[in-house]
């Protein structure tokens, strides 16, 4: 019985330190056989799986309670595991104390490792190998994990450890592990490649292919390979896009969120192709049809179209291709002989009158032709040549009106596609919205679409095949050359041309869908980041005819003060005006928010007329129009019922409309993004891609704005990076049970919020220090004790109730006791140590955060020394130091949404009849598409700025992005170019962005 605790003890000790990986690499390098064994085992992808299971660390101490004598030692081991995890992110508590503990633990472990090496050297080789397999394999996985945790997310406060470990890291590189591990290590803290970029391609994927995923990703996204390697590892380590963009800038070369999202989507596509290839290989192997040539062709596939082309003949239930049927008749030998030694080929010897397909010479020639055509169409060099040939030629896509009866298709729908009824365009010049329109017309059976490849491509391809790739090795008789010519011609017409058409169409559609989804994401981001209008009492109006206009008055803190229904368009407008005036005066409300749905124009005219008559005096009333897209869907959702129980759904819509002006972000996150209505062809694109992108954009916006953990709603909290619905619910429950959070460290006490989740979300969660100080003073008055004791009372109750038996909880309790002013900034907890050292350099204090004194000290100090030299002194990176400077300089109530436009408040209305060509107006962007910008100029219908009129010269420097910077909510100055009253269309020209 005593042997069991002893084994557990040894395992715990070997898993403690970070630096043990170096000793393990020494141990592994001592035996080349073990290295070969590890390298052979690694491609099976068991290491990543083990590395993602934190259970290995926790499960070892759980075996110990059988022996009481060893309990204390085991708890010390678990403490060592905790110290290791903190080192992998950043130490937040007393750094000197933790460093001493790490040194002690590391020294003990090195001794243990040396003892093990001596014992293993003395023991026979067979028992040593067995011991490595049983005992060391688990430690190897945990060591890989600890190494990846400490290097893949290089925190700013642990970069100094890289200098100490540099020599050991170089020794590690000589072992059998992938050199790409070094891309995200301390050896390149600035994110710059310290080796040849080609080394970044050694990424170990679950499904190994004949192509390198890093190189292919770099080619498709036009991003450097070393950056792609970093991005892959960051995503493999479950990092979120907001966290990477803000806190790992140096590793991604300062890419923005859109680029990062594009790389992520491309990476997922490549992995999906690789996964499907693996599944196809397994399926074909089970059927016994796998050959070396087929396996090579499958592993070369980079797209789903290539995979479909190669694997189509082997699908279950397929009757087989012509080439397969010919091979079954035994004609493959004849086809190969024709290419390799045509003089020895005698087709007459294959004639069998009683066998169908071999009865005549013509049947045999046809069978050989089909086999040759199949070989040509699946040859990689041949396909590469024809693709390269098409890149330099004029390939066009054509659409025309389909020949269908009028009963099947609505005439209205046919009229929508009049631009594409006789359309032709080069595939290199066609616009994304044109592709989506053509695809929609084809799906509706209104259009027929064709890819036109000129005959010159076919002629040059056939000539190349005869003279180069498929030229017989020896002299061939004319009748055999005729078979070869027919084979090449048949291969191009029947196999290669359809494949090229599918590839062109798939590539155009994929690019168009991606751009449409990205445009939707940019519009959504612009809408979510609309400047809030805080501190106002607002009246929300949901317009209507028969059922009346629904009113809702909300307070500056979004509380519902009053709801009502008025009938403005049923002959009772004068009587209802008195009710509206009384409500506005009673609640001192001077801002009306009108939804842009049914009866919006009439409701706007009604309020504009009363405002012009100064009817609401002494109030100076203004109004604005806001999109009500998704309000009706939200009003009947379970979330709305939970938030506003007992309220009529129609009145909930009015509340939502008002809140969209007061805090657009907090209100719009409650609605499914695709219902907000700022997209283009959103129903024609991949819904999976659309949902993933829009959810990512919402997460990005909410995270970058930040949330106050003590007052935010559960719906808003679940969109923070690293959190989900369950974690957000647990945070709210913890807050209700234990009182408000005192600092960020208390988040670690929430159920389901592990180290990784804390790392991802901590920097985006704020704790208002004024609120905490007020809470502290209340506790001081009630308890009559010191401020420290008052703050510890709620936190102390919480700590003792959760896991009191673990030393980790006791250590955390000391941290939870007092608030930290840095918790109100965007500085990540992993950088607190550097922030404190920076404050000591400039002579600042935590009490000066966000004040003019702090800004002046930082400015003067940077002018003397410079940010690059200061970053070197602090042993961190320039991007990380810039975040610290921003966090210390920004005021406590800083909100970067103030840089975006507010809603356009008006007092009068303009009619369509008032417009003239040449009139200059101001308006607000409603939606941005790939073909133009829709602008609300206040006449009831939106005008269109064609995309050709949106040039960089008309935009400010901050707006010159890939999307040309115009998104929903932006105010622009435009000129009327054309007015089409019958079709209700207004064409505008952009003058400037306001």
FENHU-V591540 format. One line per field, one symbol per residue. phi: phi as a letter, one per 30 degrees, with the letter a starting at -180 (. if undefined). burial: I if it has 9 or more other ideal C-beta (glycine too) atoms within 8 Angstrom, else O. A space follows every 10 residues. Layout:
BEGIN
phi = ???
burial = ???
END
This chain:
BEGIN
phi = .ddddddddd ddddcddddd dddddddddd bddddddddd ddddiddedd dccddddddd ddddedcddc dddddddddd ddedddddca dcdddddddd dddddddddd ddddeddddd dddddddddd ddddcddddd dddedddddd cdbdddccdd ddddcedddd ddddddcddd eddccddbdd iddcbdeddd ddcdcdcdbd bcdddddddd chceeddddd dddddddidc deddddcbdd dchidddddd dddddddddd dddddddddd dddddddicd bddddddddd dcbddddddd cedcddiddj dddddddddi cddddddedc bddcdbdddc dbedcdjbdb dddddddddd dddddddcdd dddddddddd dccdcccbbb dddbddddbd ddddddcddc dbcbadddcd dddddddddd ddddicccbb cccddddddd dddddddbdc dedbdbdedd dddddddddd ddddbdeddd dddddddddd ddddddddde ddddddddce ddcdicdbcc bcdacddicd cbcbddcidd cababbcdbb icdddddddd ddddddchcb bcccdccdid dddddddddd dddhdceddc dbbbcbdcei dddddcdddd dddbdicded dddddddddd ddaedddddd ceedcdibcb hddccddddd dddddddddd dddddibddc bdddddddcd eicbdddddd dddddddcjd ddadddeddd dicdeddddd cedcccbddd dddddddddd dddicddddd dddddddddd dchddcdedd dddddddbdb eddccddded cddddddddd dcicbddcei cedddddddd ddddcidddd ddddhbcded dddddddddd ddcdbddddc dceddbbbbc cddddbdjdc bcabdcacbd clccbdcicj bdcccedddc cddccdddcd cddiicbejd cbcbbdcabc dechbbcbbd cacd
burial = OOOIIIOIII IIIIIIIIII IIIIIIIIIO IOOIIIOIIO OIOOIOIIOI IOOOOIIIOI IOIIOOIOOI IOOIIOIIII IIIIIIIIII IIIOIOOIOO IIOOIIOIII OIIIOIIOOI OOOOOOOIIO IIOOIIIIII IIIIIIIIII IIIIIIIIIO IIOOIIOIIO IIIOIOOOII IIIIIIIIIO IOIOOOIOII IIIOIOIOIO OOIIIIIIOO IOIIIIIIII IIIIIOIOII IIIIIIIIII IIIOIOIIII IIIIIIIOOI IIIIIIIIOI IOIIOOOOOO OOOIIIIIII IOIIIIIIII IIIIOOOOOO IOIIIIIOIO IIOIIOIIII OIOOIOIOOI IOOOOOIIIO OOIIIIIIII IIIIIIIIIO OIIOIIIOII OOIOIIIIII IOOOOOOOIO OOIIOOIOOI IOIOIOIOOI OIIIIIIIII IIOIOIIOIO IIIIOOIIOI IIOIIIOOII OIOOOIOOOI IOIIIIIIII IIOOIIIOII IIIIIIOIIO IIIIIIIIII IIIIIIIIII IIIOOIIIII IIIIOOOIII IIIIOOOIOI OIIOIIIIIO OOIOOIIOII IOIIIOIOII IIIIIOOOII OIIIIIIIOI IOOOOIOOIO IIIIIIIIOI IIIIIOIOII IOOIOOIOII IIIIIIIIII IIIIIIIIII IOIIIIOIII IIOIIOOOII IIIIIIIIII IIIIIIIIII OIOIIIIIII IIIOOOIIII IIOIIOOOOO IIIIIIIIII OOIOOOIIII IIIIIIIIIO IIIOIIIOII OOIOOOIOII IIIIIIIIIO OOOIOIIIII IIIOIIIOII IIIIIIIIII IIIIIOIIIO IIOIOOOIII OOOIIOIIOO IIOOOOIOOI IOOIOIIIII IIIIIIIIII OIOOOOIOOI IOIIIIOOOI OIOOIOOOOO IIIIIIIIII OIIIIIIIIO OIIIIIIOII OOOIIOOOII OOIIIIIIII IIIIIIOOII OOOOIIIIII IOIO
END
